[in-house]
């Protein structure tokens, strides 16, 4: 799921936002109900500052809207932990071989 999809953004879903300052408010009230928030630093990986512009590329040129780059792996942080989070670690891990972390029985 991309960070901008309803399941990530919705107050009744994960309610994960791109703004540290908004999330530091810790919750918001919608229709009389309180909703806690998460900070999602993965938003910063979308766009043209870092290359590549996401973590998953899919060219669906047959569609009117074609996102090309997606970012399906998310990191969600509660407001109380935002100041402890080092944003340089929210990114792609280069040359990672998962076999290094597998335990063979």
Steps between C-alpha positions, in 0.01 A plus 500: 500500500638841405523766774232715333233229480188515722611199705811689608351850531149439627423596859317170549784311331873538583483883501866535402601846381802659335533796738690465828345823630143386446564156649663656808151624591448126568134479402217675327127506549278409207122496543541498878739203509873515584748339260867439577755566226820347369788679329600334173852608394478291183324790325843660462605221263241600240608767255813603319735582788615141549547254220324277438171674576348218704559134577289330233480598132200402289432646155130478424499731198164366386332692786424872504660530845836326521693542823810312377667506843334358810612454856328204659732457801405740779649609833243636746607689812293615797531870597694423819780339297536758222790685665690172540463409134796565273355559153823396329407140584163515322603400156615224280755256635751450219637158410306318768490127463216349699685170508736660754207518742339162443544219746516159337360211707 
